[in-house]
Amino acid sequence: MRLRKVFVLLAVLLQVTGAAVVFAGAQARVEGRVTDSKGNPIPDVEVTITSPQVSTFKMVVNGDKKGVFKFLLLDATRNYFFHVEAAGYQPQERPFKVAAGSTDSVFEFTLNTIQEAAAAGTVSLMEQPGYKQMAEGRELYEAGDKTAALAKFKEAV
C-alpha cells in the first residue's frame, strides 16, 4: 500500500514536471542593445513590447547605462513589436518573433539623432522631382536674381 502511494506520487510529480518543461519551452530570454549611428551605447532607453495577437499585452523595459535591455517572454510563440526610444533620438519600431527552438534572442538597434533623421529626410526630399529646382530658385531669389529664380520655379512646376 505504501509503495503504491509512492508510485502514484512519483507519477503525479513526473506529469507536473513534464508540463513545466513543455511550458518552459515556450519562454524566451530576450536581450537587446541600442547604439547611436557612431556605435556608442545610448543609456536609459525605453523599450515597449506589444503583440498584435494580444491587444492587451504591453511590456515596458528600460535599458541600462550601456544601452542594454533584457526581459523574459512567457509566450515566445507569438509575434511582437519593439518600440525603442530615447531622448534626442528618432524612435524606431520593428516587428520580431523569437526563432523556433531558441530560448535566447539578441537584437541590435541603431537610433539616429533627431538632427540626423531630419537631414536624411531633407536629402530624400531633394531627390523628389521639382524640390531641388525649388530650393535652387529660392537661393537665386534671395540672392536678388529674380529672372533666374523664376526660371527655376517654372522648371520645378
C-alpha positions in Angstrom: 0.0 0.0 0.0 2.8 2.4 0.9 4.7 1.5 -2.2 1.6 2.2 -4.3 1.3 5.7 -2.8 4.9 6.4 -3.6 4.4 5.3 -7.3 1.2 7.4 -7.6 3.0 10.4 -6.1 6.0 9.8 -8.4 3.7 9.6 -11.4 2.0 12.9 -10.5 5.3 14.5 -9.9 6.6 13.4 -13.4 3.4 14.7 -15.1 3.8 18.1 -13.3 7.5 18.3 -14.2 6.7 17.3 -17.8 4.1 20.0 -18.1 6.5 22.6 -16.6 9.2 21.6 -19.2 6.7 21.9 -22.0 5.6 25.4 -20.8 9.2 26.5 -20.3 9.9 25.7 -23.9 7.6 28.5 -25.0 9.5 31.0 -22.9 12.5 33.1 -24.2 15.0 35.4 -22.7 15.4 38.4 -24.9 18.2 40.9 -24.8 18.9 44.0 -26.9 21.5 46.7 -27.3 20.8 50.2 -28.5 23.5 52.4 -30.0 23.8 55.7 -31.9 24.9 56.0 -35.5 28.5 56.1 -34.4 28.3 52.9 -32.4 28.1 54.5 -28.9 25.7 53.0 -26.5 22.6 55.1 -25.7 21.9 55.0 -22.0 18.4 54.8 -20.4 16.4 53.8 -23.5 12.8 52.8 -23.1 11.6 49.7 -24.9 7.9 49.0 -25.3 7.0 45.5 -26.4 3.5 44.8 -27.7 1.8 42.0 -29.6 -0.7 42.4 -32.4 -2.1 39.0 -31.4 -2.9 40.1 -27.8 -4.2 43.6 -27.8 -3.9 44.0 -24.0 -0.2 42.9 -23.9 2.2 45.7 -23.2 5.6 45.5 -21.5 7.9 48.4 -20.9 11.6 47.8 -20.2 14.3 50.3 -19.5 17.9 49.9 -20.8 20.9 50.4 -18.6 23.8 52.8 -19.0 25.3 50.7 -21.7 22.1 50.7 -23.8 21.4 47.1 -22.9 17.9 45.8 -22.0 16.7 42.4 -21.0 13.3 40.7 -20.4 11.6 37.3 -20.3 8.8 36.4 -22.7 6.5 33.9 -21.2 4.9 33.1 -24.6 7.6 33.1 -27.3 5.3 31.6 -29.9 3.6 34.9 -30.7 4.6 37.9 -32.9 5.8 41.0 -31.1 6.8 44.6 -31.9 9.7 46.6 -30.4 9.2 50.3 -30.0 12.6 51.8 -28.9 13.0 55.4 -27.9 15.4 57.7 -26.1 15.5 61.5 -25.6 17.0 63.3 -28.5 16.7 60.3 -30.9 14.2 59.3 -33.5 12.2 56.3 -32.2 12.4 53.0 -34.0 9.7 50.3 -34.3 10.4 46.8 -35.5 8.5 43.5 -35.6 10.1 40.4 -34.1 9.5 36.8 -33.4 11.7 34.5 -31.4 13.3 31.8 -33.6 11.8 28.4 -33.3 13.7 26.3 -30.7 15.6 29.3 -29.4 15.5 30.3 -25.8 17.8 33.3 -26.1 17.5 36.1 -28.7 19.6 39.2 -29.1 18.5 42.2 -31.0 20.6 45.3 -32.1 19.1 48.8 -32.7 20.8 51.9 -34.1 19.0 55.1 -33.4 19.6 58.4 -35.3 19.6 61.7 -33.6 16.7 64.0 -34.5 19.1 66.1 -36.5 20.5 63.1 -38.4 16.9 62.0 -39.2 15.9 65.4 -40.3 19.0 65.7 -42.6 18.3 62.3 -44.1 14.7 63.3 -44.7 15.8 66.5 -46.4 18.2 64.6 -48.7 15.4 62.2 -49.8 13.1 65.1 -50.2 15.6 66.9 -52.5 15.6 63.7 -54.7 11.9 64.2 -55.4 11.1 65.8 -58.8 10.9 69.6 -58.5 12.2 70.1 -54.9 15.8 70.6 -56.0 14.8 73.2 -58.5 12.6 74.9 -56.0 15.4 75.1 -53.5 17.8 76.5 -56.2 15.1 79.0 -57.2 14.8 80.2 -53.6 18.5 80.7 -53.3 18.6 82.7 -56.5 15.6 84.8 -55.4 17.3 85.5 -52.1 20.5 86.5 -53.9 18.5 89.0 -56.0 18.4 87.2 -59.3 14.7 87.2 -59.9 14.8 86.2 -63.6 16.9 83.1 -62.9 14.8 82.3 -59.9 11.6 82.5 -61.9 13.1 80.1 -64.5 14.0 77.6 -61.7 10.4 77.9 -60.2 8.9 77.2 -63.7 11.3 74.2 -64.0 10.1 72.9 -60.6 6.5 73.1 -61.6 
